[in-house]
Amino acid sequence: GYLGRILKLSPDQSLDLEGMVLGAGCNAVLENLCFCLTEPGNAVLLPTPYYAAFEFDLGARAGLNIVAVNTMEFNGTNFTADG
């Protein structure tokens, strides 16, 4: 079908359309996923840097504790507009 062509699936690959869930943006998808898989008071690991609204949506709205996980080691390099 249409999605198979867009995703360039080979003839032996298929999509389970009954199990597919779509959302309007990463924030909405992540929030809905957390509402389904967690309970208020649970923690969620978020790799840094992350979109600041995740803290509100997952903390205040879903009642989760945010645990920031550093994914890049700070090397002391400062970047400026001059390069």
C-alpha positions in Angstrom: 0.0 0.0 0.0 0.8 3.7 0.2 2.9 3.6 3.4 4.9 0.6 2.1 5.8 2.6 -0.9 6.8 5.7 1.1 8.9 3.6 3.5 10.3 1.6 0.5 9.5 -1.8 2.0 10.6 -4.8 0.1 7.8 -7.2 -1.1 8.5 -9.6 1.8 8.0 -6.8 4.4 4.7 -5.6 5.6 3.2 -3.2 8.1 0.8 -4.2 10.8 -1.7 -1.3 10.3 -3.8 -2.5 13.2 -0.9 -2.0 15.6 0.3 1.3 14.2 -0.1 4.5 16.3 0.6 8.0 14.9 1.0 11.2 16.7 1.3 14.9 16.0 5.0 15.5 17.0 7.5 13.9 19.3 6.3 15.6 22.5 2.7 14.3 22.1 3.9 10.8 21.2 6.3 10.7 24.2 3.7 12.0 26.5 1.0 9.5 25.3 3.6 6.7 25.5 4.4 7.6 29.1 0.7 7.8 30.1 0.3 4.2 28.7 3.4 2.6 30.2 4.0 4.4 33.5 2.3 5.3 36.7 2.6 8.7 38.4 5.7 8.8 40.6 7.7 6.5 38.2 10.9 7.9 36.7 11.7 8.3 33.0 15.2 8.6 31.6 15.7 11.4 29.1 18.9 11.8 27.2 20.4 15.3 27.2 20.1 17.7 25.7 16.3 17.5 25.4 13.4 19.7 24.6 12.5 21.8 27.7 8.8 21.1 27.4 9.4 17.4 28.2 9.9 18.4 31.8 6.5 20.0 32.1 4.6 17.4 30.0 6.1 14.4 31.7 6.6 15.9 35.1 3.5 18.0 35.7 1.0 16.4 33.4 2.0 12.7 33.6 3.4 12.9 37.2 6.8 11.4 36.3 10.2 12.1 37.7 12.7 13.2 35.0 16.1 11.7 35.2 18.5 13.4 32.8 21.1 11.1 31.3 24.2 12.8 29.8 24.9 11.4 26.4 27.8 13.5 25.6 30.9 14.1 27.6 31.7 17.8 28.1 35.1 18.6 26.7 35.4 22.3 27.7 35.2 23.5 24.1 33.5 26.9 23.7 31.9 27.7 20.4 31.6 31.3 19.2 30.0 33.0 16.2 33.5 33.6 14.9 34.2 29.8 14.8 
